[in-house]
Amino acid sequence: MLEFGTDGVRGRANQELTPEFALSFGRALAGVFRPETVVIGRDTRVSGAMLSSALASGLSSAGVSVVDLGIIPTPGVAYISAKRSLAGVVISASHNPYEDNGIKVFASGGLKLEDELEMQIHSLVLSGNFDPATVNVGEIVSDSTARDEYTSYLLSNCDISESQRQTVVIDCSNGAAVAVAPGLFSAMNLDVKFIGVTPDGRNINQGCGSVHPELLIETVLSSRADFGIALDGDADRMLAVDAEGNLIDGDQLMAVFALDLKERSKLLGNSVVVTVMTNLGFRQAMAASEIEVVETQVGDRYVLKELEQRGLVLGGEQSGHIIFRDLATTGDGLLSAVRLVELLTRRNEPLGELAKRAMVKLPQSMTSMEFEDPKRVDRIPGLSDLLARLEQSLENSGRILVRASGTEPKVRVMAEAATRDKAEQVVAEICRYLEQYR
């Protein structure tokens, strides 16, 4: 039985995540929320239409009307959910390969679900105790205007019409961004080149996008572009590449944004929210600029929760999920890209120079290990003693993190140290120890 992870439910399409599951999920969602209308969007995976149709059927059979937004980025669904005060559902597995798919839910207002509501939906799907069939069948309609609404909203957050024209490469990862990015960036004062814009249902995230930025780096260099932007399959995360082909990750981007906001007295609370995965170099840079760093577990919904509770405006993850809470309810790769274009244009400085000044990354080594039950990693005998010994060997110049993935049956092992060799050595020793408990 599929379970909720850090970003909804994910599994192998048509094997674990079946049409029958999606239909039951739709009926369960109707039973928990009792909405009148739900909006549904999806990415470009070949299984997307199948699962979206099944989910819509489940909702319709429970008397709920469905508005099918078609292919649209995840944050686009969140935006429409917030604007129209409707619950929203996205059929996507984000950065995973095309064989996988997933279901993530936004409550009315565009916010991701609390754990308690996820458990209620999960329990209903598991039990099958849905409300009795109703004669009131919900209507299912398509809405092709939502993408234009979302694009207009993104454009409203960037005015560079009077600026110097920059050359930019945009990698849409053959994913949901293809429905919005070409129109969005072509409407801006940019000399823009697009890659990853020929989805065939099976090439999403394949050798492109934020998961595989090598193509973007190559294209930026060959095009002599000022910078490049890499999105993932559902466009809720974004990484960048500078003119010299250096990858600028989410930590570096957040550092650039945080320092710029503080300089303009717009960093509310003088704080930024990050996760445990954020590079130690980011924390050191923020401390040097007297900016408080608030830490959460991995998952942009946990970042958002802290932003909400503390009244802050900026947070995100190393992976490129960046939340501008005064502008959006979730991580939005396209919004982050638009804000980056605006910042670079306003400051008239190269991305590489800004990133270098913002922070110095500590060398980091990270790997993922397949685990039958990753959640039991915290209970592995002797692991805590090993980690304590290795932490001591870093002499306060690094850190170690071992955690269960929230989206895949894997354990993530990460180490930061004064040198890359030391970080890799620590990760290798941890992996050798974990190997006997897989």
C-alpha positions in Angstrom: 0.0 0.0 0.0 1.4 3.4 -1.0 2.0 5.9 1.8 2.4 9.6 1.9 6.0 10.8 1.9 7.4 14.3 2.1 5.6 15.3 -1.1 2.5 13.3 -1.5 2.2 9.7 -2.7 4.6 8.3 -5.3 5.1 4.9 -6.9 5.7 3.0 -10.1 2.8 4.0 -12.4 0.4 1.2 -13.3 2.1 -1.2 -10.9 2.0 0.5 -7.5 0.2 3.7 -8.5 -2.7 2.1 -10.4 -5.9 3.6 -11.9 -7.8 1.7 -9.2 -5.7 3.5 -6.5 -6.2 6.9 -8.1 -10.0 6.3 -8.2 -10.0 5.3 -4.6 -7.8 8.3 -3.7 -10.3 10.6 -5.4 -13.2 9.1 -3.4 -11.2 9.4 -0.2 -10.3 13.0 -1.0 -14.0 13.8 -1.5 -14.8 12.1 1.8 -12.2 14.0 3.8 -12.6 17.5 2.3 -16.2 17.3 1.0 -15.4 19.9 -1.6 -17.8 21.2 -4.3 -15.0 21.5 -6.9 -11.4 20.3 -7.3 -8.8 21.4 -9.8 -6.4 18.8 -11.3 -3.2 19.4 -13.1 -0.4 17.0 -14.3 3.1 16.9 -15.9 4.0 15.3 -19.2 4.4 11.6 -18.1 2.7 9.1 -20.4 0.8 7.8 -17.3 -0.5 11.2 -16.3 -3.7 11.3 -18.3 -4.6 7.8 -17.2 -4.2 8.6 -13.5 -5.7 12.0 -13.8 -8.8 10.6 -15.5 -9.1 7.9 -12.8 -8.8 10.4 -10.0 -11.3 12.7 -11.6 -13.7 9.7 -11.9 -13.4 9.0 -8.2 -14.2 12.6 -7.3 -17.0 12.8 -9.8 -18.6 9.6 -8.5 -18.7 11.2 -5.1 -20.5 14.2 -6.4 -17.5 16.5 -6.7 -17.0 18.7 -9.8 -13.6 18.6 -11.4 -11.8 21.2 -13.4 -9.0 19.6 -15.5 -6.2 22.1 -16.0 -4.2 19.7 -18.2 -0.4 20.0 -18.3 0.6 22.7 -15.9 3.5 23.1 -13.3 2.8 22.1 -9.7 3.0 25.7 -8.5 0.6 26.7 -11.2 -2.0 24.3 -9.6 -1.2 25.8 -6.2 -1.7 29.3 -7.6 -5.1 28.5 -9.2 -6.1 26.7 -5.9 -5.3 29.8 -3.9 -6.8 32.3 -6.4 -10.1 30.3 -6.8 -10.2 29.0 -3.2 -10.4 25.4 -4.4 -8.7 22.2 -3.4 -6.1 21.1 -6.0 -4.4 17.9 -7.0 -1.3 17.4 -9.1 -0.4 14.1 -10.9 3.4 14.2 -10.9 6.5 12.5 -9.6 8.5 15.7 -9.9 12.2 14.8 -10.5 11.7 11.0 -10.7 12.0 9.1 -13.9 9.0 8.8 -16.2 8.1 5.3 -15.0 7.1 6.8 -11.6 4.1 9.0 -10.9 2.5 10.6 -7.9 -0.4 12.4 -6.4 0.0 15.5 -4.3 -2.8 17.6 -2.8 -3.3 21.2 -2.0 -6.0 22.3 0.4 -8.2 25.2 -0.6 -5.9 28.2 -0.7 -3.0 26.4 -2.3 -1.3 25.0 0.9 0.0 21.4 1.1 -1.8 19.1 3.5 -1.0 18.7 7.2 0.1 15.2 8.2 -3.2 14.6 9.9 -5.3 15.2 6.8 -2.9 13.0 4.8 -3.4 10.2 7.3 -7.2 10.5 7.0 -7.1 10.2 3.2 -4.7 7.2 3.5 -6.9 5.5 6.1 -10.0 5.9 3.8 -8.1 4.5 0.8 -6.9 1.6 2.9 -10.3 0.8 4.4 -12.5 1.4 1.3 -15.2 2.7 3.6 -16.3 5.5 1.3 -19.6 7.3 1.5 -22.5 5.5 -0.2 -22.8 6.2 -4.0 -24.7 9.3 -4.8 -27.0 10.1 -7.7 -25.3 13.5 -7.9 -22.4 12.9 -10.3 -19.9 15.7 -10.4 -19.2 17.5 -13.7 -15.7 17.1 -15.3 -14.7 20.1 -17.5 -11.4 21.3 -19.0 -10.0 24.8 -18.4 -7.3 26.0 -20.8 -7.2 29.5 -19.4 -5.5 28.6 -16.1 -2.0 28.4 -17.7 -2.5 32.0 -19.0 -3.6 33.2 -15.6 -0.5 31.7 -14.0 1.8 33.1 -16.7 0.3 36.6 -16.2 0.9 36.3 -12.4 4.5 35.4 -13.0 5.0 38.3 -15.4 3.6 40.7 -12.9 6.5 39.9 -10.6 9.2 41.0 -13.0 9.6 44.3 -14.8 12.8 44.4 -16.9 11.4 46.1 -20.0 13.8 49.0 -19.7 16.9 46.9 -18.9 19.8 45.7 -20.9 18.9 42.5 -22.9 20.5 39.4 -21.4 21.1 36.0 -23.1 19.5 33.1 -21.1 19.1 29.4 -21.7 16.0 27.8 -20.1 15.9 24.0 -19.6 12.3 22.8 -19.2 13.2 19.2 -18.5 10.7 18.0 -21.0 8.2 18.4 -18.2 5.3 20.6 -17.1 7.2 23.8 -17.7 6.8 23.4 -21.4 3.2 24.6 -21.0 4.3 27.9 -19.5 8.0 28.7 -19.8 8.2 29.5 -23.5 5.4 32.0 -23.4 6.6 33.4 -20.1 10.3 34.1 -21.0 9.6 35.0 -24.6 7.4 37.9 -23.2 10.3 39.3 -21.2 13.2 41.4 -22.5 15.5 38.5 -22.9 17.4 36.8 -25.7 16.3 33.3 -24.7 17.0 29.8 -25.9 14.9 26.8 -24.8 16.0 23.2 -24.4 14.1 20.3 -22.9 10.9 21.4 -24.7 10.0 18.3 -26.7 8.2 15.9 -24.2 7.1 12.5 -25.5 5.8 11.1 -22.3 8.9 9.2 -21.5 11.8 11.7 -21.7 10.8 13.9 -18.7 14.0 14.6 -16.6 15.9 12.3 -19.0 19.4 13.8 -19.4 18.1 17.3 -18.8 16.6 19.7 -16.3 17.7 20.2 -12.7 18.4 16.5 -12.2 20.9 16.4 -15.1 22.2 20.0 -15.6 25.1 18.8 -17.8 23.1 19.7 -21.0 22.3 23.2 -19.7 25.9 23.8 -18.7 27.1 22.7 -22.2 24.4 24.9 -23.9 25.2 28.0 -21.8 28.9 27.7 -22.7 28.4 27.0 -26.4 25.8 29.8 -26.6 28.0 32.2 -24.6 24.9 32.9 -22.5 24.9 35.2 -19.5 23.3 32.4 -17.4 21.0 29.4 -17.6 18.0 28.1 -15.6 17.2 24.4 -15.1 13.7 23.3 -14.0 12.6 19.9 -12.9 9.7 17.7 -14.2 6.9 19.6 -12.4 8.8 23.0 -12.3 8.6 23.4 -8.5 12.4 23.6 -8.2 15.1 25.6 -10.1 18.8 25.6 -10.3 21.0 28.0 -12.3 24.2 28.0 -14.2 26.5 31.0 -14.5 28.3 32.2 -17.7 31.4 30.1 -16.8 29.3 26.9 -16.6 29.3 26.7 -12.8 26.2 25.1 -11.3 24.5 27.4 -8.7 22.4 25.3 -6.4 19.5 26.2 -4.1 21.7 27.1 -1.2 23.6 29.6 -3.2 20.5 31.0 -4.8 18.9 31.5 -1.4 22.0 33.2 -0.1 21.9 35.6 -3.1 18.2 36.3 -2.5 18.6 36.7 1.3 21.4 39.2 1.1 19.6 41.2 -1.6 16.4 41.3 0.4 18.3 42.3 3.6 20.1 45.1 1.7 16.7 46.5 0.6 15.2 46.0 4.1 12.7 43.4 2.7 13.9 40.3 4.6 11.2 40.2 7.2 12.4 39.0 10.6 15.9 39.2 9.3 15.7 35.4 9.0 15.6 32.6 6.4 14.2 29.1 6.7 16.2 26.1 5.4 16.3 22.3 5.9 18.9 20.0 7.5 20.4 19.4 4.0 21.5 23.0 3.6 25.2 23.4 3.3 27.1 24.6 6.3 28.7 27.3 4.2 25.3 28.9 3.9 24.9 29.0 7.6 28.3 30.5 8.0 27.5 33.2 5.4 24.2 34.1 7.0 25.9 34.3 10.4 28.5 36.7 9.0 25.7 38.9 7.7 23.7 38.6 11.0 20.8 36.8 9.4 19.2 34.1 11.5 18.9 30.6 10.0 15.8 28.5 11.0 16.1 24.8 10.3 13.4 22.2 9.5 13.3 18.6 8.3 13.5 18.0 4.5 10.4 19.0 2.6 9.3 22.4 1.3 6.0 22.1 3.2 7.9 22.1 6.5 9.8 25.1 5.3 6.5 26.8 4.5 5.1 25.9 7.9 7.9 27.7 9.6 7.6 30.7 7.3 3.9 30.9 8.2 4.4 30.6 11.9 7.2 33.1 12.1 5.9 35.6 9.5 9.0 35.3 7.3 9.3 35.6 3.5 12.2 33.5 2.3 13.0 29.8 2.7 13.9 26.8 0.7 16.1 23.7 0.0 19.4 22.9 -1.5 17.6 21.0 -4.3 16.1 24.3 -5.6 12.7 24.5 -3.9 12.6 28.2 -3.0 9.6 29.8 -1.4 8.8 33.5 -1.6 6.0 33.4 0.9 4.8 37.0 0.2 4.2 35.9 -3.4 3.4 32.1 -3.4 2.2 29.2 -1.2 4.7 26.7 -2.3 8.1 26.2 -3.9 7.9 27.6 -7.5 10.8 27.1 -9.9 9.4 29.6 -12.5 8.8 32.3 -9.9 12.3 31.8 -8.6 13.6 32.1 -12.1 11.7 35.3 -12.7 12.9 36.8 -9.4 16.5 35.8 -10.3 16.2 37.5 -13.7 14.8 40.6 -12.0 17.6 40.6 -9.4 20.4 40.2 -11.9 19.0 42.9 -14.2 18.5 45.4 -11.3 22.0 44.8 -9.9 23.6 44.5 -13.3 26.1 42.0 -12.0 27.0 38.5 -13.3 25.4 35.6 -11.5 28.7 34.0 -10.8 30.1 37.0 -9.0 27.0 37.4 -6.8 27.0 33.7 -5.9 30.7 33.7 -5.0 30.3 36.7 -2.7 27.1 35.3 -1.1 28.6 32.2 0.3 31.4 29.6 0.1 30.2 26.1 -0.1 31.9 23.4 2.0 32.8 20.3 0.0 30.0 17.9 0.2 29.6 14.2 -0.6 26.2 12.6 -0.8 24.8 9.3 -1.9 21.6 7.3 -1.8 21.3 3.6 -0.8 18.4 1.3 -1.7 16.7 0.2 1.5 13.8 -2.2 2.0 12.6 -0.1 5.0 14.4 3.2 5.1 12.5 4.4 8.1 14.3 1.9 10.3 17.6 3.6 9.7 17.4 5.4 13.0 17.2 2.1 14.8 20.2 0.4 13.3 22.5 -0.9 16.1 25.7 1.0 16.6 25.0 3.6 13.9 24.8 6.5 16.3 28.2 5.6 17.8 29.8 5.5 14.4 28.3 8.9 13.5 29.5 10.4 16.7 33.0 9.2 16.1 33.0 10.4 12.5 31.6 13.8 13.6 34.5 14.2 16.0 37.0 13.5 13.3 35.6 16.5 11.4 36.9 18.8 14.1 34.0 21.3 13.9 34.6 21.9 10.2 31.8 19.8 8.8 28.8 17.7 9.6 27.1 14.4 8.8 23.5 13.6 8.0 21.9 10.1 7.5 18.1 10.1 6.8 15.3 8.1 5.2 14.1 9.5 1.9 10.5 10.8 2.0 9.9 10.0 -1.7 11.8 6.8 -2.5 12.8 3.5 -0.7 16.3 4.9 -0.1 18.5 6.2 2.7 20.4 9.4 2.0 24.0 9.7 3.4 25.6 13.1 3.3 28.9 14.5 4.8 30.5 18.0 4.6 34.1 18.5 5.5 37.0 20.8 5.0 38.1 18.8 1.9 36.1 16.7 -0.6 38.4 13.7 0.1 37.4 13.8 3.7 33.7 14.1 3.0 33.9 11.2 0.5 35.8 9.1 3.0 33.2 9.7 5.7 30.3 8.8 3.4 32.1 5.6 2.2 32.6 4.4 5.8 28.9 5.0 6.7 27.7 3.2 3.6 29.9 0.2 4.3 28.4 0.0 7.8 24.8 0.4 6.4 25.4 -2.3 3.8 24.9 -5.1 6.3 21.5 -3.8 7.3 19.8 -3.2 3.9 
